[in-house]
Amino acid sequence: MRGRVVRPAVPVAVALALAVAGPALGAFPGVNPDESVRQNTPNDPDFDQCETDNEGGPTCTNTFDQEFERFGFAPSGSQNSALYKDPAALAPGNSRREAQNAGAGRNLLGQISGVSADRAWKYSIGRADIQVAILDTGIRWNNRALRKKVALNAEELPTPQRPAGCAADDCNGDGAFDVDDYADDPRVSEGAGHDEADGILDASDLIAVFGQAGTDEDGNGYADDIAGWDFFDDDNDPYDASSYSSANNHGSGRASEAGAQTNDTDGGTGVCPRCQVVPMRIWDTFVVPVGNFGQAVLYAADNEIEVVEGAVGGLENPRFARQAFDLAYRRGVFMTIVSSDLNSANHNFPTFYDEALQVQGTVADVHGLGENPPNAAFVNFFSALGIATGAPIETWFRNSGTTQYGGHAHIVMPAVTGSAATGQASGAAALIASYGRERAQAATDPLSGGPLDSNEIKQLLTMTAEDVVPENTTGAGTPDPAQVGWDQHFGYGRPDLGLALQRIREAKIPPQALLTSPSWFEPLNVERQGQVQIAGRLSAERAPGYRWDLQWAPGIEPAEDDFMDVAGGDETAARDGALGSVDLEAVRSALDARSTPCAPLSNSGTDAVVEGGGTCDPTAPGKGPGDTDPNEPAFTVRVVVTDADGDRAEDRKTLFAYRDTTEHDGWSRKLGTGGEASQRMFDLNGDNALDIVEADSSGEMRVLNADGTPLASFNGGQPVTTRQAANVHPGEPSYDTVTPPREVLRTPAIGDIDGDRLPEIVNTAGEHVYAWEANGEEVTGFPQRLNPALSLPADRTRDNHVKRGFLAPPTLGNLDDDPEMEIVAPALDQHVYA
């Protein structure tokens, strides 16, 4: 939580206005978690407007035109067509789901469409001192649903003034420090900030009035950071000035899903209604430099922000970002990261970092049909499959076509895109954090052990999730494969926030489990190593002790009975380090012996038999003749922790055990960072042997011999480095322990650029063109910076997406009559430099 402490939020039952909602007049959210989820509902019209018991009657007929994502009951439009069919549902007394449907007056077997936020709200609607950092395209200040939800940094602001006086930051006494505390402040006008938000009081007005001094009052390294930060333009106004295409207003969308103003008779709801958001502009689209993302994560850690939301994909994998994630997680920052918007099983940065909770999307089987007017693209697509417009919903458990799946899957949120799913998930995490803090500070029967740690939030989300099983995925079209327990299409399942908060109230907090080594999806050559050591962090601070078991199983999606024990023990103290070693020969033997017959499938690219670690998946991209299943070498390691109270935690990783007898001596090598740039080969020392020039995403370039050892004649065998990234704030406290990011190198070019008939190595990185001699010394006059006047922030608009820096590698060519090669480098400022 940033800024000076304000007094805690007043109890929610009296903090919010009375509202007509659901089938009866009541006060949102109610205070009894056991009452019907259809009582004391929010009065936002988009919440449940299609339900037959909507107050005043339904105002729409399409189930998808309301916030079914929040529901803890079967929508009236699908309660008799989308049914639970699994044995557990059909058994008598399936208490929680049955009770919620019964209380809502719905079919007891109707599939619940959402994450039971409506039930969770009866425990808590969040706290204003729990903040969600939205790492995205920034914020549109004219977004009324977010106007009061932007967290303000009290240490960078003066105390509000009012004619009647104001003794505290929370001038209006509503339990939150927000822009309305500056209403009637004679220093502030609604027209001071961005023109698009003139007519409303918003955070840009405060930035315009109080954020121009250039002072760092709170000593966090960022001057005048009143309402978030812009890491793209490196200033204190995270305004979304230039997002475009499918990323248009992307950051505001995610912020609204997490914590939009709720119960205000306008629009829809946020998953955590009382939580605040901290807008952080990382880039102007959702494919971003991960160095910017890592800086924002570090900012969250230094400013005690509880949750980070990242519905973005990364361009590179710098060491700095991994360090930032590790530090932030250890300090209690929880990170919800998108799976990406591709219907495939690959993962991107920073999604597969150890600390990230990967979020995927799930939809109904006929999502998009029945809209008014009908969506022609959806209608044509489904018609080709023989599914008519207006077909009934038969399941709420299908992967969205714009989301990922695979070994790192954690949870699915009901959303068409992975981005929308991640916005919701960050609100879910904030709601859990809020109730954990509320219970820890309770006057009676407080939660022992204090507020929740980041890994406890993860375990509550995953261990209380509703498992998606095969029987419940059937309906129109081809079901996504599922199994009892974890699976790659649905992870641990769809969160049940009502149950998660119930567990907090019962003080049934899971222990902690996080595997930290090896890296996700690490390839392991059995010809080179016989064992792989597994490391992790385990604890059960709220229980007198715990039991842990390290296990492995062949395959990317093993069943529960497939796992074999490797190591384990009984502990009373936290454990951080080596847990045990897995025999890779045994893994490879198990994979070689594994053959899975698949049912006849319409996908011509799907094998009739899957070998090794693969799975039968009719929804996977088709393979060509003879193609090997990419998951053939996959195996899974996991650690299971059970505390003395019987509460359970789990973490898992997918690794690859392959056999390659052709690998050269000295290879492969772990870089400890991204190697997105291509290597170049050139004889730099004149010994008639090619050397390897390698540039990485942490701003280091090295030259190697054929066996992978450093070439001694290049910089004494040490890498050369680029300059620090231009937007680094050296005064940020965490840079005492984390090395600041450097400009990211691209693929090098090699040639004679100075006419000495000797090779030079040229590369682009960040805002500079670099050149080194064959011995590693900088070429005179380098690095050269691009012209910053060609990419001024004022030039960026929604029609002009000019950026600063180099993304493409340089090219060498002789452009004139002299013997030297010239350097040609295209930049993001829409100019070519030579």
Secondary structure, 3 states (H helix, E strand, C coil): CCCCCCCCCCCHHHHCCCEEECCEEECCCCCCCCCCCCCCCCCCCCCCCCCCCCCCCCCCCCHHHCCHHHCCCCCCCCCCCCECCCHHHHCCCCHHHHHHHHHCCCCCCECCCCCCHHHHCCCCCCCCCCEEEEEEECECCCCCCCCCCECCCHHHCCCCCCCCCCCCCCCCCCCCCCHHHHCCCCCCCCCCCCHHHCCCCCHHHHHHHHCCCCCCCCCCCCCCCCCCEECCCCECCCECCCCCHHHCCHHHHHHHHHHCCCCCCCCCCCCCCCCEEEEEECCCCCEECHHHHHHHHHHHHHCCCCEEEECCEECCCCHHHHHHHHHHHHCCCEEEEECCCCCCCCCCCCCCCCCEEEEEEEECCCCCCCCCCCCHHHHHHHHHCCCCCCCCCCCCCEECCECCCCCCCCEEEECCEHHHHHHHHHHHHHHHHHHHHHHHCCCCCCCCCCCCCHHHHHHHHHHCCECCCHHHHCCCCCCCCCCCCCECCCECCECCHHHHHHHHHCCCCCCEEEEEECCCCCEEECCCCCEEEEEEEEECCCCCCEEEEEEEEECCCCCHHHCEEEEEEEECCCEEEEEEEEEHHHHHHHHHCCEEECCCCCCCCCCCEEECCCCCCCCCCCCCCCCCCCCCCEEEEEEEEEECCCCEEEEEEEEEEECCCCCCCCCCCCCCCCCCCCCEEECCCCCCCCEEEEECCCCEEEEECCCCCECCCCHHHCCEECCECCCCCCCCHHHHCCCCCECCECCCEEECCCCCCCCEEEEEECCEEEEEECCCCECCCCCEECCHHHHCHHHCCCCCCCCCCCCCCCEEECCCCCCCCEEEEECCCCCEEC
